[in-house]
Amino acid sequence: MRSAVKHAAVLLMVLGSCCMPVAMAQPVHETSLSPWFYLNGGEGAESQAAMRAQRDSYNLRLTFAEAGTGSYLAGVSVSIEPVGGVLLGPFPDCGPLFYVRLQPGSYRVSASFQGSVQTRLIHIGRQPVDEALYWQQR
């Protein structure tokens, strides 16, 4: 119990507080893991439009796609680790769009698709970060 309280306190200190989530059309899913939020989906035109309408509410916006064709990919597992902080995730079955609201700072983002892992060091500042990750289809 003591470690759970410590873990929650560290998350609050690292990530701070955020705004309340906005209701979205399905199949877009926003999950609150207080005190931060993410939005996952983008399969199909309607879901992509709904996510893009909310993109300004998120400061890290990831896109997962196939190398060469640019075709969107879903089923990606994502983990986010504040540098020097506590691992967030993994978040299974993400994509093709995955938006996260994070506090300013540096984060190690790892994404895994069909056994292939990509890692990026991302700095969140005043401007949103858009990052596309591409995998070769097997």
C-alpha positions as CSV (number, residue, x, y, z in Angstrom):
1,M,0.0,0.0,0.0
2,R,2.8,2.3,0.9
3,S,4.4,1.9,-2.6
4,A,1.0,2.6,-4.3
5,V,0.7,5.9,-2.4
6,K,4.3,6.8,-3.3
7,H,3.7,5.9,-7.0
8,A,0.5,8.1,-7.1
9,A,2.4,11.0,-5.4
10,V,5.2,10.7,-8.0
11,L,2.7,10.7,-10.9
12,L,1.1,13.8,-9.5
13,M,4.4,15.6,-9.1
14,V,5.7,14.6,-12.5
15,L,2.6,15.2,-14.6
16,G,0.6,17.9,-12.8
17,S,-3.1,18.5,-13.3
18,C,-5.0,18.7,-16.6
19,C,-8.4,19.8,-17.9
20,M,-11.4,17.5,-17.9
21,P,-11.8,15.2,-21.0
22,V,-14.2,16.1,-23.7
23,A,-16.9,13.7,-24.9
24,M,-16.0,12.1,-28.3
25,A,-17.8,10.2,-30.9
26,Q,-17.1,6.5,-31.0
27,P,-14.8,4.6,-31.7
28,V,-12.4,7.2,-30.3
29,H,-11.5,6.4,-26.7
30,E,-10.2,8.9,-24.2
31,T,-9.1,7.3,-20.9
32,S,-8.3,9.3,-17.9
33,L,-5.3,8.1,-15.8
34,S,-5.5,11.1,-13.5
35,P,-3.9,13.5,-13.7
36,W,-3.2,13.2,-17.5
37,F,-5.1,12.0,-20.5
38,Y,-4.7,10.3,-23.8
39,L,-6.8,9.8,-26.9
40,N,-6.5,6.7,-29.0
41,G,-8.2,5.7,-32.3
42,G,-8.3,6.8,-35.9
43,E,-9.5,3.7,-37.7
44,G,-11.8,5.0,-40.3
45,A,-12.6,8.5,-41.7
46,E,-15.1,9.4,-38.9
47,S,-12.8,8.4,-36.1
48,Q,-9.9,10.3,-37.8
49,A,-12.0,13.4,-38.1
50,A,-13.1,13.2,-34.5
51,M,-9.6,12.9,-33.3
52,R,-8.2,15.7,-35.5
53,A,-11.0,18.0,-34.1
54,Q,-9.5,17.4,-30.6
55,R,-5.8,17.5,-31.6
56,D,-5.1,20.9,-30.1
57,S,-5.9,19.6,-26.7
58,Y,-2.9,17.3,-26.8
59,N,0.8,18.2,-26.9
60,L,2.2,14.8,-28.1
61,R,0.5,13.4,-31.2
62,L,1.8,10.1,-32.5
63,T,0.9,8.5,-35.8
64,F,1.7,4.9,-36.6
65,A,2.0,3.8,-40.2
66,E,3.5,1.3,-42.7
67,A,6.9,2.3,-44.2
68,G,6.8,2.9,-47.9
69,T,3.0,3.1,-48.2
70,G,2.1,5.3,-45.3
71,S,-0.9,3.1,-44.6
72,Y,-2.1,3.5,-41.0
73,L,-1.3,0.8,-38.5
74,A,-3.2,-0.1,-35.3
75,G,-2.3,-2.6,-32.7
76,V,0.8,-0.7,-31.4
77,S,1.8,-1.0,-27.7
78,V,3.0,2.4,-26.3
79,S,5.0,3.2,-23.2
80,I,6.0,6.7,-22.1
81,E,8.6,7.3,-19.5
82,P,9.4,10.8,-18.1
83,V,13.2,11.0,-18.1
84,G,14.1,10.3,-14.4
85,G,10.4,9.5,-13.7
86,V,7.9,6.6,-13.5
87,L,6.9,4.5,-16.6
88,L,3.4,5.3,-17.9
89,G,1.9,2.3,-19.7
90,P,2.2,0.1,-21.5
91,F,-0.9,1.1,-23.5
92,P,-1.8,-1.9,-25.7
93,D,-3.6,-1.8,-29.0
94,C,-3.0,1.8,-29.9
95,G,-3.3,3.6,-33.2
96,P,-3.2,4.5,-35.8
97,L,-3.4,7.9,-33.9
98,F,-2.4,8.3,-30.3
99,Y,-2.6,11.7,-28.6
100,V,-1.3,12.4,-25.1
101,R,-1.5,15.5,-22.8
102,L,1.8,15.7,-20.9
103,Q,3.5,18.3,-18.7
104,P,6.6,20.0,-20.2
105,G,9.7,17.9,-19.9
106,S,11.6,15.1,-21.7
107,Y,10.1,11.7,-22.3
108,R,11.2,8.4,-23.7
109,V,8.5,7.1,-25.9
110,S,8.6,3.4,-26.9
111,A,6.2,1.9,-29.4
112,S,6.1,-1.8,-30.3
113,F,4.5,-3.4,-33.4
114,Q,4.8,-7.0,-34.4
115,G,7.8,-7.5,-32.2
116,S,9.7,-4.4,-33.6
117,V,10.3,-1.6,-31.0
118,Q,11.0,2.0,-31.8
119,T,12.1,4.5,-29.2
120,R,12.2,8.3,-29.4
121,L,13.4,10.9,-26.9
122,I,10.8,13.7,-27.1
123,H,10.9,17.0,-25.4
124,I,7.5,18.6,-24.6
125,G,7.7,22.4,-24.4
126,R,5.3,25.1,-25.4
127,Q,4.6,23.8,-28.9
128,P,2.9,20.4,-29.6
129,V,5.1,17.6,-30.9
130,D,3.9,15.5,-33.9
131,E,5.8,12.3,-34.4
132,A,5.2,9.6,-37.0
133,L,6.6,6.1,-36.5
134,Y,6.8,3.7,-39.4
135,W,7.2,-0.1,-39.5
136,Q,8.0,-2.5,-42.4
137,Q,5.1,-4.9,-42.8
138,R,6.1,-8.5,-42.5
